Amino acid sequence: MLNSESRDATGGVPAGARALSLEELRRLLFQSNDTSRDFGETCLYWLVQEQVVRTPDNIAAVCGGRALTYRKLTCRANRIAYELRGDGVGPPVRLFVAGERSLQWRAGVPVT
């Protein structure tokens, strides 16, 4: 993607730049980004908890210039889960998480 600094004076594509071929675009979009893994029946909550144990102070999420470590993410998620349990939410009740994307919204996702 071209930002305003990379465009020429007329707002066009800089001299010498070329468009990607269809094959290059496919490789970039699909092969380079193929990070899928089969997690079987493992739920997202347990995957996050495993990451908390391995790297608690690594960045787990960034939103609006603010960052949240795995340790803080799991603390917030546990606090939300505690409140939900107090309201009677738990297996087999399904919960829909909706809202504007934010770090608080992200903390609620591992709970569900």
BALUMSE-304463 format. One record per residue (C-alpha): residue number from 1; residue in three letters; z, y, x. Coordinates in steps of 0.05 Angstrom, whole numbers, plus 5000, padded with zeros to 4 digits. Each point is the difference from the previous one (the first is absolute). Layout:
<rs>
+-----+-----+------+------+------+
|   i |  aa |    w |    v |    u |
+-----+-----+------+------+------+
| NUM | ALA |    Z |    Y |    X |
...
+-----+-----+------+------+------+
</rs>
This chain:
<rs>
+-----+-----+------+------+------+
|   i |  aa |    w |    v |    u |
+-----+-----+------+------+------+
|   1 | MET | 5000 | 5000 | 5000 |
|   2 | LEU | 4985 | 5069 | 5025 |
|   3 | ASN | 5051 | 5055 | 4996 |
|   4 | SER | 4985 | 5074 | 5002 |
|   5 | GLU | 5007 | 5004 | 5076 |
|   6 | SER | 4948 | 4945 | 5011 |
|   7 | ARG | 4945 | 5034 | 4958 |
|   8 | ASP | 4949 | 5047 | 5029 |
|   9 | ALA | 4997 | 5075 | 4983 |
|  10 | THR | 4958 | 4987 | 4938 |
|  11 | GLY | 5049 | 4948 | 4973 |
|  12 | GLY | 4954 | 4942 | 5015 |
|  13 | VAL | 5007 | 4939 | 5044 |
|  14 | PRO | 5005 | 5016 | 5075 |
|  15 | ALA | 4939 | 4990 | 5043 |
|  16 | GLY | 4998 | 4931 | 5031 |
|  17 | ALA | 5042 | 4968 | 4944 |
|  18 | ARG | 4970 | 4941 | 4965 |
|  19 | ALA | 5014 | 4963 | 4936 |
|  20 | LEU | 5028 | 4929 | 5003 |
|  21 | SER | 4953 | 4944 | 4985 |
|  22 | LEU | 5017 | 4957 | 4940 |
|  23 | GLU | 5022 | 4944 | 5047 |
|  24 | GLU | 5044 | 5047 | 5040 |
|  25 | LEU | 5031 | 5027 | 4936 |
|  26 | ARG | 5014 | 4929 | 4975 |
|  27 | ARG | 5031 | 4980 | 5066 |
|  28 | LEU | 5044 | 5063 | 5001 |
|  29 | LEU | 5022 | 4994 | 4927 |
|  30 | PHE | 5008 | 4925 | 4993 |
|  31 | GLN | 5005 | 4963 | 5066 |
|  32 | SER | 5042 | 5051 | 5038 |
|  33 | ASN | 5048 | 5007 | 4942 |
|  34 | ASP | 5006 | 4926 | 4984 |
|  35 | THR | 5075 | 4995 | 5006 |
|  36 | SER | 5011 | 4955 | 4940 |
|  37 | ARG | 5049 | 4942 | 5008 |
|  38 | ASP | 5023 | 4946 | 4953 |
|  39 | PHE | 5074 | 5011 | 4986 |
|  40 | GLY | 5003 | 4942 | 4951 |
|  41 | GLU | 5055 | 5011 | 4949 |
|  42 | THR | 5039 | 5049 | 5043 |
|  43 | CYS | 5017 | 5064 | 4962 |
|  44 | LEU | 4993 | 5069 | 5029 |
|  45 | TYR | 5075 | 5010 | 5000 |
|  46 | TRP | 5011 | 4943 | 5050 |
|  47 | LEU | 4943 | 5023 | 5045 |
|  48 | VAL | 5031 | 5070 | 5004 |
|  49 | GLN | 5069 | 4970 | 5014 |
|  50 | GLU | 4972 | 4959 | 5057 |
|  51 | GLN | 4970 | 5063 | 5029 |
|  52 | VAL | 5067 | 5037 | 4993 |
|  53 | VAL | 5032 | 4946 | 5042 |
|  54 | ARG | 4946 | 5003 | 5053 |
|  55 | THR | 4989 | 5075 | 5005 |
|  56 | PRO | 5051 | 5039 | 4959 |
|  57 | ASP | 4986 | 5067 | 5032 |
|  58 | ASN | 4924 | 4997 | 4997 |
|  59 | ILE | 4963 | 5043 | 4950 |
|  60 | ALA | 4987 | 4963 | 4934 |
|  61 | ALA | 4969 | 5056 | 4959 |
|  62 | VAL | 4975 | 5071 | 5008 |
|  63 | CYS | 4988 | 5047 | 4943 |
|  64 | GLY | 4990 | 5075 | 5000 |
|  65 | GLY | 5018 | 5006 | 5073 |
|  66 | ARG | 5067 | 4963 | 4989 |
|  67 | ALA | 5013 | 4932 | 5030 |
|  68 | LEU | 5046 | 4943 | 4979 |
|  69 | THR | 5023 | 4944 | 5046 |
|  70 | TYR | 5006 | 4928 | 4977 |
|  71 | ARG | 5076 | 5007 | 5002 |
|  72 | LYS | 4999 | 5061 | 4954 |
|  73 | LEU | 4946 | 4969 | 4956 |
|  74 | THR | 5042 | 4938 | 4987 |
|  75 | CYS | 5063 | 5042 | 4988 |
|  76 | ARG | 4963 | 5041 | 4948 |
|  77 | ALA | 4969 | 4938 | 4969 |
|  78 | ASN | 5068 | 4966 | 4996 |
|  79 | ARG | 5030 | 5062 | 4967 |
|  80 | ILE | 4945 | 5000 | 4948 |
|  81 | ALA | 5008 | 4925 | 4989 |
|  82 | TYR | 5075 | 5008 | 4990 |
|  83 | GLU | 4988 | 5054 | 4947 |
|  84 | LEU | 4948 | 4957 | 4965 |
|  85 | ARG | 5046 | 4940 | 4999 |
|  86 | GLY | 5053 | 5044 | 4969 |
|  87 | ASP | 4950 | 5016 | 4945 |
|  88 | GLY | 4988 | 4926 | 4987 |
|  89 | VAL | 4936 | 4993 | 5039 |
|  90 | GLY | 4993 | 4934 | 5037 |
|  91 | PRO | 4964 | 4933 | 4996 |
|  92 | PRO | 4962 | 4985 | 4957 |
|  93 | VAL | 4991 | 5074 | 4980 |
|  94 | ARG | 4936 | 5031 | 5028 |
|  95 | LEU | 5002 | 5072 | 5021 |
|  96 | PHE | 4942 | 5049 | 5004 |
|  97 | VAL | 5006 | 5053 | 5055 |
|  98 | ALA | 4963 | 5064 | 4983 |
|  99 | GLY | 5002 | 5069 | 5027 |
| 100 | GLU | 4970 | 5048 | 5050 |
| 101 | ARG | 4994 | 4968 | 5068 |
| 102 | SER | 5058 | 5022 | 5044 |
| 103 | LEU | 5050 | 4968 | 5047 |
| 104 | GLN | 5047 | 4990 | 4940 |
| 105 | TRP | 4944 | 4964 | 4963 |
| 106 | ARG | 4986 | 4957 | 5062 |
| 107 | ALA | 5073 | 4980 | 5003 |
| 108 | GLY | 4995 | 4972 | 4929 |
| 109 | VAL | 4941 | 4955 | 5015 |
| 110 | PRO | 5037 | 4947 | 5041 |
| 111 | VAL | 5051 | 4994 | 4944 |
| 112 | THR | 4950 | 4977 | 4949 |
+-----+-----+------+------+------+
</rs>
